Amino acid sequence: MRENTTVRLTTLSPGAGCACKLPQASLETLMTSLNGFGAQAADDLLVGLPEGDDAAVLRLGDGQALILTTDFFTPVLDDPYDWGRVAAANALSDVYAMGGRPVAALNLAAWPGDGLPLDLLADVMRGAATKAAEGGCAVVGGHTIADPVPKYGMAVIGLADPDHLMTIDKVRPGDLLVLTKPLGTGVIVTALKQDAADPATLAEAVASMTTLNANAARAAVAAGVLAATDVTGFGLLGHLRRMLSASGLAATVDADRVPLLPDARELAAKGFVPGGTKANMSFLADWVDVAVSVDEEVAILLHDAQTSGGLLLAVPPSAAGLVDRLREHDRSTAVIGQAVAGRPGHISVHAGA
């Protein structure tokens, strides 16, 4: 990381350690109120608002589809350059979760013009552009507004093969649930806001959040994976519930197999739990059964609101070799559970075999 700025950007965010994503309960209420909107869209719209997936997908013809997505949030780090890198990786991730590759992006920024130096915003955008370039994505413009709370993100356009899209509604019974990044960014960023995050711990979290999901997406598509999502503000269990509800299935999760960032468990035990994580736990109470053998701190981290998390893949047992290939890029990749028949959206969490 670069030398930290003297401005504590994270203290300017009203959220507590996560990206201030609208709570899952509120989002579902909003989606219900929009029921039917967009249902009469063009035949070439393959994935849209009714599907509630990670991004929209429009068929272009000639074996190509256009992926459209956007994401932005308040500061999760004090270093503006690193915040930009994390925001870009997070925005690009929705394209990777659909099995595509990003090709162009627009900056989206809200900035207190009289309250923060503009050179900090320039650092944010430089960091984002560097990460976008790593993914082969050109940053081609954008839009800024004045706002007392700084926010930054990107609108991203990607391309994909329409016959090899990964969507949330294609989980099949028996699919192995594979997670490609460790959990814990929410509690670590919350600790950062309170000056309680060890520099080495923070460095591990930044490294994870700035790692693109490009390699995992390419390997998954090549292996024939049909169902995927990325793990962000709704936490691992929240995003898994969305996949299962859309696919009409339930799942079991082995808490002992879920990878965690260094010190995340200890920070959760000390009470550095973001508001988004608490909201996730409340919303999922009717969907998730956690065995008494699962440690409380681990249960918290399974709900932890992530920023720029990994991909959650539903992998057919016949493609189990994919896990070894994914571990070549991130050794923390793990099989954490399995999709099973049961009440759609229900998740049983246990510890050990």
C-alpha positions in Angstrom: 0.0 0.0 0.0 1.0 3.6 -0.5 1.7 6.0 2.4 -1.6 6.6 4.1 -3.3 10.0 3.8 -3.7 12.2 6.8 -7.5 12.3 6.1 -9.4 9.5 7.8 -11.7 8.7 4.9 -13.4 5.9 6.7 -14.7 8.2 9.4 -16.6 10.1 6.8 -18.8 7.1 6.1 -22.0 6.7 8.1 -21.7 2.9 7.7 -19.9 0.6 10.1 -17.3 -1.4 8.2 -19.2 -2.3 5.1 -20.2 -0.6 1.9 -23.5 0.7 3.1 -25.5 -1.6 0.8 -29.3 -1.4 1.2 -30.3 -4.1 3.7 -31.6 -7.3 2.1 -35.0 -6.9 3.7 -35.3 -3.4 2.2 -34.1 -4.5 -1.2 -36.7 -7.3 -1.3 -39.4 -4.9 -0.3 -38.3 -2.6 -3.2 -38.2 -5.5 -5.7 -41.7 -6.6 -4.6 -43.0 -3.1 -5.3 -41.4 -3.2 -8.8 -43.0 -6.6 -9.5 -43.7 -6.9 -13.2 -41.7 -3.9 -14.1 -39.5 -4.7 -17.1 -41.2 -8.0 -17.8 -42.2 -6.8 -21.3 -38.6 -6.0 -22.2 -37.1 -6.9 -25.6 -36.6 -10.6 -26.4 -32.8 -10.0 -26.5 -32.8 -9.2 -22.7 -31.5 -12.5 -21.3 -31.2 -11.3 -17.6 -33.0 -8.2 -16.3 -34.7 -6.7 -13.3 -37.1 -9.6 -12.7 -34.3 -12.1 -12.3 -32.5 -10.0 -9.7 -29.1 -11.4 -10.7 -25.7 -9.7 -10.3 -25.9 -7.9 -13.7 -28.2 -7.4 -16.7 -27.4 -9.3 -19.9 -28.5 -8.3 -23.4 -28.0 -10.6 -26.4 -26.0 -8.8 -29.2 -26.0 -11.6 -31.8 -23.0 -13.3 -33.4 -22.4 -15.3 -30.2 -22.0 -12.3 -27.9 -23.9 -10.8 -25.1 -23.5 -7.4 -23.3 -23.3 -7.3 -19.5 -24.3 -4.1 -17.7 -23.7 -3.4 -14.0 -22.8 -0.7 -11.6 -21.6 -0.5 -8.0 -20.4 2.4 -5.7 -19.9 2.9 -2.0 -18.5 5.1 0.8 -14.9 4.7 1.9 -13.8 1.3 3.2 -10.2 2.3 3.5 -8.3 5.5 4.5 -5.8 5.2 1.6 -7.6 6.8 -1.4 -5.6 4.9 -4.0 -6.4 1.5 -2.3 -10.1 2.5 -1.9 -10.2 3.1 -5.7 -8.6 -0.3 -6.4 -11.1 -2.1 -4.1 -14.0 -0.2 -5.6 -12.9 -1.1 -9.2 -12.4 -4.8 -8.3 -15.8 -4.8 -6.6 -17.6 -3.3 -9.7 -15.8 -5.6 -12.2 -16.8 -8.6 -10.1 -20.4 -8.6 -11.2 -19.3 -9.1 -14.7 -17.0 -12.0 -13.7 -19.9 -13.5 -11.7 -21.9 -13.7 -14.9 -19.1 -15.4 -16.7 -18.0 -12.4 -18.7 -15.0 -10.1 -19.2 -15.2 -6.3 -18.6 -14.3 -4.1 -21.5 -15.3 -0.5 -20.5 -16.1 1.4 -17.3 -17.3 4.8 -16.2 -16.3 6.5 -13.0 -19.1 7.4 -10.6 -18.2 9.8 -7.8 -19.8 11.9 -5.1 -17.4 14.3 -3.4 -17.6 17.1 -0.9 -15.9 19.6 -3.1 -15.3 22.2 -0.3 -14.5 19.6 2.4 -11.9 17.3 0.8 -9.0 18.0 -1.5 -9.7 17.0 -5.1 -6.3 15.4 -5.3 -7.6 12.7 -3.0 -10.4 11.9 -5.5 -7.8 11.9 -8.2 -5.9 9.3 -6.2 -9.1 7.2 -5.9 -9.6 7.3 -9.7 -6.0 6.5 -10.4 -6.2 3.4 -8.2 -9.4 2.3 -9.9 -8.0 2.8 -13.3 -4.9 0.7 -12.5 -7.1 -2.2 -11.3 -9.4 -1.8 -14.3 -6.4 -1.9 -16.6 -5.3 -5.2 -15.0 -8.7 -6.7 -16.0 -8.4 -5.4 -19.6 -11.1 -2.8 -19.0 -10.8 0.8 -20.3 -12.0 3.6 -18.1 -13.7 6.0 -20.6 -15.3 8.8 -18.6 -17.8 9.2 -15.9 -19.9 11.5 -13.8 -19.4 13.4 -10.5 -21.7 15.2 -8.1 -21.2 17.3 -5.0 -22.2 15.3 -1.8 -21.1 15.7 1.8 -20.4 12.0 2.1 -17.8 10.8 -0.4 -18.7 7.8 -2.6 -17.0 6.1 -5.5 -17.6 3.3 -7.9 -18.0 2.3 -11.5 -20.6 1.5 -14.2 -19.1 -1.4 -16.1 -19.8 -3.0 -19.5 -18.7 -6.5 -20.2 -19.0 -9.2 -22.9 -19.9 -12.8 -22.6 -20.9 -15.9 -24.6 -24.7 -16.1 -24.1 -24.6 -19.8 -24.2 -22.1 -19.9 -21.3 -23.5 -17.5 -18.8 -23.4 -18.1 -15.1 -26.6 -17.1 -13.3 -28.0 -17.5 -9.8 -30.9 -19.7 -10.7 -29.1 -22.7 -12.2 -27.9 -24.5 -9.0 -28.6 -28.2 -9.3 -29.1 -30.8 -6.5 -25.7 -32.3 -5.5 -23.7 -29.3 -6.7 -20.7 -28.5 -4.6 -20.6 -25.0 -3.2 -17.1 -23.5 -3.7 -15.9 -20.2 -2.3 -12.9 -18.5 -3.9 -11.9 -15.9 -1.3 -11.8 -15.9 2.5 -14.3 -14.0 4.6 -13.8 -11.2 7.2 -13.4 -7.9 5.4 -16.4 -6.4 7.2 -15.1 -6.9 10.7 -11.6 -5.9 9.7 -12.7 -2.6 8.2 -14.8 -2.0 11.2 -11.8 -2.5 13.4 -9.8 -0.1 11.1 -12.4 2.6 11.8 -11.7 2.2 15.5 -7.9 2.0 15.1 -7.9 -1.6 16.2 -6.8 -3.4 13.0 -3.2 -4.7 13.0 -1.4 -3.4 9.8 -0.6 -6.9 8.7 -4.2 -7.9 9.1 -5.3 -4.9 7.1 -2.8 -5.7 4.4 -4.2 -9.2 4.0 -7.7 -7.8 3.7 -6.6 -5.2 1.1 -4.8 -7.9 -0.9 -8.0 -10.0 -0.9 -10.3 -7.1 -1.8 -8.1 -6.0 -4.6 -7.7 -9.4 -6.2 -9.8 -9.6 -9.3 -12.2 -12.6 -9.7 -11.1 -12.9 -13.4 -9.1 -16.1 -13.1 -11.8 -17.8 -11.0 -14.5 -16.8 -13.6 -12.5 -18.0 -16.6 -11.8 -21.4 -14.9 -15.4 -21.8 -13.9 -16.8 -21.1 -17.3 -14.2 -23.5 -18.9 -15.4 -26.2 -16.4 -19.0 -25.7 -17.4 -20.2 -24.1 -14.2 -23.7 -22.7 -14.7 -24.5 -21.0 -11.4 -22.5 -18.3 -9.6 -22.6 -15.1 -7.7 -20.1 -12.8 -5.9 -20.1 -12.4 -2.2 -20.5 -8.8 -1.1 -22.8 -6.9 1.2 -25.3 -9.6 1.9 -22.6 -11.9 3.2 -21.9 -15.5 2.3 -25.1 -16.9 3.6 -27.2 -14.0 2.2 -25.9 -14.5 -1.3 -26.2 -18.3 -1.0 -29.8 -17.9 0.0 -30.5 -15.8 -3.1 -29.0 -18.5 -5.3 -30.9 -21.3 -3.6 -34.3 -19.4 -3.6 -33.9 -18.7 -7.3 -33.0 -22.4 -8.0 -35.7 -23.9 -5.7 -33.1 -25.7 -3.5 -31.7 -25.8 0.0 -28.1 -26.3 1.1 -25.8 -27.6 3.9 -22.6 -25.6 4.8 -19.7 -26.9 6.8 -18.5 -23.9 8.9 -15.1 -25.5 9.5 -14.3 -25.5 5.8 -15.1 -21.8 5.2 -11.9 -19.8 4.7 -11.4 -16.8 7.0 -9.0 -13.9 6.8 -6.3 -13.7 9.4 -7.5 -12.2 12.7 -11.1 -12.0 11.5 -12.3 -14.4 14.0 -10.6 -12.7 16.9 -11.9 -9.2 15.8 -15.4 -10.6 15.6 -15.0 -12.0 19.1 -14.0 -8.5 20.3 -17.2 -7.0 18.9 -16.0 -5.3 15.7 -19.2 -6.3 13.9 -20.5 -4.0 11.1 -24.1 -2.9 11.0 -24.6 -4.6 7.7 -23.5 -7.9 9.2 -26.0 -7.5 12.0 -28.8 -6.7 9.5 -27.8 -9.8 7.6 -28.1 -12.0 10.7 -31.5 -10.5 11.5 -32.9 -11.0 8.0 -31.6 -14.6 7.6 -32.8 -15.8 11.0 -35.8 -17.5 9.3 -33.7 -19.0 6.6 -30.6 -20.3 8.4 -30.2 -23.0 11.1 -26.8 -22.9 12.8 -25.8 -25.9 14.8 -24.8 -25.3 18.4 -21.4 -26.8 17.7 -20.6 -23.8 15.4 -18.6 -21.1 17.2 -20.4 -17.8 17.6 -17.6 -15.8 15.9 -17.7 -18.1 12.9 -21.4 -17.8 12.6 -21.0 -14.0 12.6 -18.4 -14.2 9.8 -20.7 -16.4 7.7 -23.1 -13.4 7.7 -20.3 -10.8 7.5 -21.0 -8.0 5.0 -18.1 -8.3 2.5 -16.6 -5.8 0.1 -15.1 -7.2 -3.1 -15.4 -10.8 -1.9 -14.9 -13.9 -3.9 -17.1 -15.9 -6.2 -19.6 -18.5 -4.8 -19.8 -21.3 -7.4 -22.2 -24.2 -7.7 -19.9 -26.9 -9.1 -21.2 -30.2 -10.5 -19.4 -33.1 -8.7 -18.2 -34.2 -12.2 -16.2 -30.9 -12.3 -14.6 -31.2 -8.9 -11.2 -30.9 -10.4 -12.0 -27.2 -10.9 -11.2 -26.7 -7.2 -7.6 -27.7 -7.7 -7.3 -25.3 -10.6 -8.8 -22.5 -8.6 -6.4 -23.1 -5.7 -3.5 -22.4 -8.1 -4.7 -18.7 -8.1 -5.9 -18.6 -4.4 -5.0 -21.3 -2.0 -7.9 -20.4 0.3 -10.5 -21.7 -2.3 -12.6 -24.3 -0.6 -15.6 -26.6 -1.0 -17.8 -25.3 1.8 -21.1 -27.2 1.3 -23.6 -28.8 -1.1 -26.9 -28.0 -2.6 -29.7 -30.4 -1.6 -33.4 -30.8 -2.0 -35.4 -28.9 0.6 -37.2 -25.7 1.4 -36.0 -23.2 -1.2 -33.5 -20.9 0.3 -33.0 -22.8 3.5 -29.4 -23.3 4.8 -28.2 -25.7 7.5 -24.8 -24.8 8.9 -22.9 -27.4 10.9 -19.3 -27.9 12.1 -17.2 -30.7 10.8 -18.3 -33.9 9.0 
